[in-house]
Amino acid sequence: MTTDSSDPAKPARAGQPPGSGADMPQQEGQATGPDVDPATVIETEEDDEERLPDIPDEPADGIAEGPLAVGRAAIARAVRHAPTSPGVYRMMNAAHDVLYVGKAKNVRKRLSSYARPTGQVMRIARMIAATCAVEIISTGTETEALLLEANLIKQLRPRFNVQLRDDKSFPYILITGDHWAPQILKHRGAQSRPGRYFGPFASAGAVGRTITALQRAFLVRSCTDSFFESRTRPCLLYQIKRCSGPCTGEIDFPGYTALVREATDFLSGRSRAVKEDLARAMEQASNDLAFERAALYRDRLAALSAIQSQQGINPRTVEEADVFAIHQDGGYSCVEVFFFRTGQNWGNRAYFPRAEKSFTPEEVLGAFLAQFYDDKPPPKLILLSHQIEESELLADALSIKAGHKVAVAVPQRGEKKELVAHALTNAREALGRKLADTATQSRLLQGLAAALGLPHSPRRIEVYDNSHIQGTNAVGAMIVAGPEGFLKNQYRKFNIRSGNLTPGDDYAMMREVLERRFKRLLTQKVAGRDKADESEKDSVPQWPDLVIIDGGLGQLNAVRGIFDALGLSGVSLMAVAKGPDRDAGRETLFLPDRPAIKLEPRDPILYFIQRLRDEAHRFVIGSHRKLRKKDIREAGLQEVPGIGPARKRALLHHFGTLKEIERASVTDLGKVPGISAESARRIFDFFHPGPA
């Protein structure tokens, strides 16, 4: 799907401000590549979910008639006041927590079915037994009820509903429309910037690969506007033939506009016409004996072919569609989604919704679809592997939301059937990999518990580490692992706040990190919010069973003292000391009141501990480098008298980097908004002592 939010192209500027040599484009904010919209950068991106959801256990025995009778009585009271029109109802327990959100064409009739003494499956019976109150919201139509139900499920995450757990926004490719030389970049979030949006793509990796190939094929710039405006010579991307150099006039305005139009045509589905035009141009250049130009067209054709080969399946008869296939095994469900736009495959992603074992594939898929499109634009066609109960209602609701007709179908023959079969194969394989990974992780945790003498297999392991350079940019970090592997949505970083720490005092930094972490947990426990938090995180416990510290006996004793001061008990501690010469495989494990442990160099449990420690080290080093990079970028401006945060920001936005500010003349500095002639002279004199 493409959207257009373009403004008319701006005319070329008259002159070029001073710049630097052939260096790489600089991007604002996080260092994630020059083709990323800095307003939409996120910390990490995972194509699939990190872990499988916990499945609520169903009791083998029946439910006592007393609680069921109480729940039915509460529902019967609600029936007396329920409307006979469409609406949404919420069932709540004694603590006023929402247990279930449902919709109905006739709310009174639907609630009456729950109040009947017989006929409910075990899942529904347990929900009724826990119900103490029912709240009802009337809607104008059943379609409105469907949309409201999906929205409430995503917000409230009721225990007895199917829950879409991974709900990251999808990345798009944006060709900007607010500059005379449009830029190509990755975009997430609200599509408020003028330009053409192409997507959605299944992952940031798919977008990145496509943008790289598009740069080779169409030579469209990816640098930020501030970097573009500061050039006097082409950057390295021009030298390696990934940009046409509009910043310094290496290509004129009509020529660059033609390149942008070709890129837009390719992303809009007119790839065959674009390739035919390039092939004709290559042949003409060869006939004219312009072999260098012919080689350029050849390379551009090869880049376009690389894009389409990476996309795998490109259907002949399906222009725009999302394909959903569901597979269940071992009580878990996997929904595989393929995205087809402009006749091209723009990637796929696996989802593992949280649902009880009693849900059928059709029930899980129907609930999943309503939540999936709650905040995403639907395509014209949705293909399913299973027939859902309310496909016509869903199609009507999505059509109203999208502003165009949306069809929902289960294909029976032809290419559409093949696409669904391919998605179903991927769903089966993705769930199989997740189940295998989970089983392996469980064995490692059981082995870790046996090796360390823990009372039970840990469900949550927290590993802590610090990073700094002579006490500067000090940061602490916590990574979390459990039965499903690393839980990256639980990672935390701690910027060291204490101003009275001795530079390099690792003990004091660790004390601050642990006190901040566990004082918060203790506060939540006193307030009674820890159990609620666990339900919100799909039953991931918020209290660790095991805390691992990178260090030796001294670090272990320091952490033990912190825990004693906080009154913590029931949390196992371990410190991992590196071997002689920091050799991996010769680590020593320290535990409180026990002799040190040395595992065999090839022991899988030792490998597992090394992975935990190395992941914490990777995460904390990355966090430290971001702080240090920001500090370095702003260094130099901090000491200039009269230059505060607003002027620093204006200078960096205008020139892009500190190096460009250092090289700027007094006249160019004075052109920055908010910088007076006196301030420009002061900045120039700071970087250039002596006469100008």
N, C-alpha and C positions, 0 to 999 in steps of 0.2 A: 504494500500500500504506500502511495506517495501522497504527500500533502504539500500545498504551495502557500507560503506566507511571504511572498516576495514583494519588495519595493523596486521601483525602477532603478536600474544601475546608475551609480553615481559617475560623473565624468572623471576623467583622469586628472590627477593633481598636476599642478604646474611644475613643481620642483621636487627634489629629493633631499631630505635632511641627511646630515652626515651620518655615516655608519661605519662598520668595521669590515674586516676581510671575509674570506669565504668560510665562515664558521657555520655550525648547524643552527637551525631555527630554535629560538628560545620560546618556551611556553610558560604561561602564568600558572601559579599554584603548584599542584603536585606534579612530580616528574613522571608522567605516564605516557609520554610520547607527544609529538607535535600535532597529531591528528585527533586530539581529544578536546572537546569543548570544556574549558576550565570550570565553567559553572555547573558541570554535571559530573565531575570526577567523584568516584567513591573509593573507599579503601581497598576492597578486594572484589574480585569477581570470580564466581564459581559457576561452571556450566551446569552441574548437577547439584542436588542437595547433598550436604555432608553426611547425613545419617538417615536411618529409617526411623519412622515415628514409633513411639510406644503404643502398644495396643492394649486398651483396658481389659483386664481379666474379667471374664464372665463367671460368676459362681456356679458350681456344678449343682448345688442344691437349689430348691425353689425359694420363693420369697414369701415370707410370712404374710398371712391374709390381713393382719392388722395394719402394717404400713401401706399395703395396697389399698385397703379400705380408706385410709386417711387421704391418700393421694387422689383416689377417685372422688371422694367427697369434695376436695378442694376444686377439682375440675368441674364437678357437677354444679358447684356454686357459680363458677365462671360461665357455665352454659346458660344459666338463667338470664344473664345480661349480655350474652354474645350476640352480635349482629348476624343476620342471614346473608349479608353481602360479603364481597371479598375482603381479605385482610391478612395480617400477620399476627401470630400469637407467640408469646414467650412463656415457657414453663420455668419456674424458679423454686429453689429449695428454701429451707428455713433461714439460711444466711443471706438470702436474696441474690444468690448467684444464679445466673441463667444456665439452665440445663439443656434447653432445646429451643430452637427457633424454627417455626414452621409457617407455611402459608396455606390458604384454602380459598376456594371459590365461594364456599359457604362456611364461615368460621363456626357457627353454632353446630352444624352437622358434623364437622370434623372433630370438634371437641367432644361431642356426644359419643363418638366412637371410642375415645379414650376412657370414658366413664363406664362403659359396659363391663360387667364382671368377668367376662371370658373373651378369648380370641386373640390376646396379644402375645407376640413373641417375647422371649426372655429379655431382649434389649429394651423393648417398649415397657415391659412390666417393671423393670428396674427404674426406668425414668419416671413412671407414674408413682412408684413407691417413694421416690425422693421429692416429688412435687408438693409444694405447700401453697403456691399461688400461681395465678395465670394473668398475664397482661396482654391486652389486645390492642392492635392498631388497625383501624379501618382504612381501606384504600378504595380508590374509584374503580379500578379494574383489577382483574387477576394478573395482568401483565405488570402493573405497578407493584402488586404484592410479591411477584417473583423477584423483581429488581431490589425491593426493600429487604426481602429475606436474605438475598446474597450479601447485601451490604452489612446487615446486622450480624450475620455469621462471621464475616471477616473481622468485624470490630469486637464482638463479644467472645468468639471462639468457644461456643458451648460444647460441653463434653459429649453429648449424644448426637451431634451433627458430624457430617464429613467436613474436614477442615483442609483447605488449601494452605499448606504451611509455608512454602517458598513463594513469595509474591514480589520478587524484585521486578522493577520496571525493565522493559526491553530496550536495548540500544537501537538507535537509528543512525543512518548516514545523513548528514546535513550538508547541502551545498548552499552557502550563505547568499543572501540577497541584499545585504546592507553595505556593500563595498563595491567599488568599480571593478575590482579583481576578486571574484568570489573564491572562497576558501572551502575545502572539503575536510570534514571532521566528524568524529563520533559525537552523538548527542543523546542525552537521557533527559527525562522529565518533561515539563511543560514545553510545548512547541510554540514559544512566544517570539523567538528570534526570526526575523524575516529570512525566507529562503525556501528551498525544496527539501522535504523530508522523505527518505526512502527507508522502508522497513515494515514490520519489526524484524530484526535479526535475533537469532536464538542466543547469541553470546557476544561478549566483547571481543573474543578471539576471532569470531567469524567476521565482525566488522573490521577489525584491524587488518586481517588478511586481505579483505576486499579493498580497503582503502589503499593499502600498499600497492596492490596490483593496478588499481585505478590510477594511481600517481604515475606508474610506469607507462600506462596506456595512454593517458590523456594529459599528463604533465600539469595537473592543476595543483596550485599551492596548498600547503597544509599549515603554514606558519600563522601565528597570531597577527592581528592587525598592527599592534605596536611594533613587533619585530619587522613586519613588512615595511612600515613607514620609515624605519631607521636605516634602510639599506643604501649603500653607495656602490657595492659590488655584489654579485650573486653569491648566494650561500652554497654550501656543499651539495645540497639536493640538486641544484642546477648542474653542478659538475658531474654528478653520477646519473644524470638524465632522469630525475624524478620530479622535476619542476621546469617550467618553461621560462622562469625568470621575469615575470611581469614587473617585479619591484624596481628593477633597474632598466626597464625598457628593452630587454633582450627579445621580447615579443610585443607587437603593438596591440592596441585595444581590440580591433576586429579579430586578429588572430587568436587572442586569448579567449574572446567571447565564443569563437567557433569551437575551441577545445572544451569549454564548459558546456556548450550545447551538446557536443558529442557525448560527454560523460553523462549528462542528464538523459539523453536519448537511450543510452545503454542501460542505465538504472531503471528507466521507465518501461523496459521490455522490448525496445527496438534494437536489440543487440545484433540481429542478422543484418539489418541495414547498415549499421555502423561498421561492422566487419567488412561488408562488401565495399563500402566507400574507401576504407583503408586499403583493401586489396587493390582496388583500381588505382589509388594514389601511388601505391608501391610499384605497380606495374608501369605506370606512366613515368615515374622517376627513373626506373630502370631503363626504359626506352630512351629517356633523355640523357642517359649515362651519368645521372646524378646518384651514384651508388651510395654515397653517405646518407642522403635523404631517404633512399629506398631502404637502407638498413634500419633507419629510425622507424619507418612504417612497419617493417618486419618485426621489430622488437615490440611495438605497440600491439600488433596482432597477437604475438605470442603471450603478452600479458593478459589480453582478453580471453584467450583460450585457457590460460592458467586459472582465471576466475571461475570459468564454467566447469573446468575439470574438478576443482575443489568443491563445487556445489553438489557433485554426485548426480542424483536423479533430477533431471529437468523435464517435467511433463510436457507432452505435446498438446494436450487438450484442456489442461487446467491452467487458467491464467492467474487466478487469485483464490487461495483456499488455505484453511488450517485443517490439518488431519490429526485426529485424536484416536488413539488406540489404548485399551486398558488390558492389563494382565494381572491376575491374582495368583499368589502362591504363598504358602506358609502363613496365611492370615494377613499378608501385606498386599498392597495394591500399587501398581506402577502405571502412570499415564504418560505415554510418549506423545509429544506434540511436534509436528513438522509444519514449517511455515513456507508457503509458496506464494511469491509475489512476482508479477510481470513475467510469469512463465518460468521463473527461476527458483531453485531451492535455496532458501536463505537460512537454513540450519534447523536443528531439532534440539529438544531439551526433554529430559525425563523428570517427572514429578512423582513424589511419593506422599499422597494425601493421607491424613490421619483418619482412620475409620475403623469401627469395630468389625470383628470377623464376620458377623452376621449380615453385613451389607453385601448385596449382590453387585456384580460389575456394573450393571445398568444403573443401580442406585448411586454408586460412587461416581460414575461418569456424569450423571445428570447433575448431581450437587456440585461437582468440580467445575463444570462448564459455566454455571451461573456465577460462581465466584471468580472464575478466571477472567471473564469479560466485564467484571464490575468496574474496572478502571483501564480497560484496553479497548481500542477500536476493533470491532469484528470485521472480518473480510466478507466478501459476497457469498462465499460457500464454506460450510463447515461439514467435513466428512467424518463419520464416526464408525468405530468397529462394532458397537452394540447399539441396539435400538433403545433409546431412553423413553420414559413414559410421557414426558411433556415436551416432545420435540417441537410441536407446532407452537406451543405457548412460548418456548424459548426463542424460536425464530421470530415471532411477532415482537417480543420484548427487545431483541437485539436490532431488529429492523427499525423500531422507533428510536432507539438510542443512537444508531449509526446514521440515520437519515437516508438509508437506502435499503433495498430488499436484501435480507439475509436468508439463505436457504440452509436447512440442517437435514442431512441425508445419510443413510447407510447404503453405500453403493453395493450392487449385486453383480456387476460385470464390468469388463473393460478396464481402462487405465486407472480410473478412480478406485476400483476394487484392488488393483495391484498396489496403489499407493497406501491404502489402508492395511493391506497384508504386510507390506514392508514396515510400516510403523508398528504393527503388532509384533513382528519379529524383534524389532529394536526394544520394545517394551519388555518382552520376555527375557531378552539378554541383559538389559539394564537391571531388572529385578534380580536375576540370577547372580550378577556381579555383586550387588549390594548385600544379598543374603550371604554370599561366600565371604565377603570382606567382614561382615558383622560376626560370622562364626569364628573367623580367624582372630579377630580382635578379642572376642570373649575368651578364647583359649589363652591368649597372651595375658589378659587380666587375671585369669585364674592362676596361671603360672607365677605372675608377679605376687599375688597374694600368698601363694605357698612359699616362694623364696624369701619374702620379707616377714612371714608369720603374721599377716594381717587377719583379722577376724572373719572377713568375707571379701569377695571379689569387689574391688572399688568401682563404683558407678561414676564417680567424678574425680579426676586427678587434676590438681592445679600445680603448675610449674612456674616458678618466679625467677627472674634474672634482672640485672641492672646493666646500664651502659652509660659511659661518660668519657670525656677526655680531660684529664686533670681537673675533674670536678665540674667542667662546663657542660651545658646542655644535658644535664643528668636526667635520665628517664628510667623508670622501672616498668616491667611488663609481666603479665600473667597470661599463660596459655592454658587451655582446658582440653582434656581428653576423656573419653568415656567408652562404653561398649561399642559405639558406632564410629570411633576414630576421633580425629581432632574436631572440636566443636568451635569453629571459627567465629560464629556469631556470639560466642561467650568471651572472646579474647578482650583484654583490657590493657590500656597503657596508663601509666601514672607519671605525669610531669612532677619532678621533685620540687616541692614548694618551699621547704625550710631554708631560710636564708642564713641560718647560723651553723650550717653543716661545715665540717672541715673538708676541703676539697679532696675527693677520692675516698671518703669514709664510707665504704661499702656497707658496713654494719648499720650505720645511721640511715642510709638510704633504704635498706631492706626493712628497717624498723618502721620508717614512714609508710612504705608501701603496704606492709602487712597490717599496720594499725588502721590505715584508711579502709582497706578491704574488709577486715573482720569487724571493725566497729560498725560499719554499715550493715553487715549481716546480723549483728547482735541487735541493732536498732530495729531492723525488720522483724526479727524474732519476737522482740518485746511487743511490737505493734500487731503481731499476728499475721503479717503479710507474707511470711516465707512460704506457706503452703499455697497461697494464691499465686505467688510468683512461679512456683513449680508447675502449676497447671497452665499458666500462660506460656511457659517455655516447653510445652509438650512433655511434662513430667521429668525434665532434666533437673536433678537436685541442685539447689543453690549452695548447699554446704558440701565442701569437699570431704571425701573419705581419706585422701592421701595428698599431702603437700610435699613437693620436691623442690629443694634449693640447690642451686649450682654453687658448690663450695665444699669445704671440709668440716672437721669437727667444730671449729670455731664458729662457723656460720650456723651449724646445727644448734649449738648451745645458745647462740644469740636469739635464734627464732624460738627456741623452747622457752627462753625467758620472756619473750614477748607474749607467747601464748599463755604462760602462767599469769602474767600481769593482767591479761584480759579475761582470765578465768575460762579459757577454752579447754574442752576435753572432748574425747571421741574423734579427734582428727589425728591421723598418723602422720609422722614427720620422717623425712629422709633427706640426706644431703649426698650429692654425687661429687666426689673429688676426682679430678683428672689424674691419670697415671703419670709415672715418671716421663719427663720430656713431653708431657701432654699427649701421650700416645692413647689413641682410642683402643678400647679392648682391655685396658689395664686399670679401669676405674675402681675406686673403693667406695662402698656404700656405707654410710654412717646412719645408725638409728639410735634413738634414745635408750639408754640403759641396756645396751646390747653390744656385743663385740662387732667390730667392723666386718663387713662381708665383701668377699671378692668372688665374683662369678667367673666361670670359664670364658675365655676370650670369644668362643664361638657360640655361647649360650644365646638362644633366641630372646630370652628375657633381658639379657644385657643389651642386645641390639635394640630392643623396645625402649629401654631406659635411655639409651643414647639418642634415639629418635625424639623422645620427649624433650630431652635437654637441648638438642640441636634446634628443634622447632622454637623453643623459647628464646634461644640465642638469636635465631634468624629474625624473629618478630621484634625483639628489643633493639637489635642493631638497626633494623629498618626504621623504627620509630626515632631512634637517636639521629640517624642520618637526615631525616626530614627536619628535625629541629635545628641541626647544625647547618643544613643548607639554607634554611630561612635566616638563620643568624648571620651567615656569611653574606647572603644577598643584601641584607640591610646594613651590614657593617660598613663603616665609612660615612654613611649619612647620619648615623646617630650622633656623631661628634660635631656636626656642622651647626654652629649657633643659629637659632631661629628656624630650624627645619624640623617641624613636628611630624606626627604620623600622617596627617592629611597631605602635606607637601611631599613626604616620602612616597606615599602611594601614587600621587600624581606623576612624580618623576619616573617611577618604575612602570607605570601604565604607559607613559609616553615613549620611553626609550627601551623598555623591555628588560634590560639587565644593568647591573652596576657598571660593567665595563663600558657600555654605551654612554652612561652618564659621565664617566671619567673622560671620555674622548670628546664630549660635546663642547662646542664653543659657547662663549657668553651669549651670543645672539640666539643660538638654538635653545639654550637653557631658558632664556627669557620668553620663548614661545610657549612654554608649558603653562597650562591654566593654573593660576594661583601663585606663580613665581614672578615676583617683581624684578625690575632691573637690578636693584640692590641685592636681592637674594641670589639672582643669577651670578652676579659678580662674586658674592661670598662663596657660593658653591664652587665656582671655577677656581678661585684662589685657594680653596681648601685642597683641591686635587692637583693644582699647578702652582706651587709657591713661586713667587717672583712675578715679573711683569707679564701681561697677557700677550 
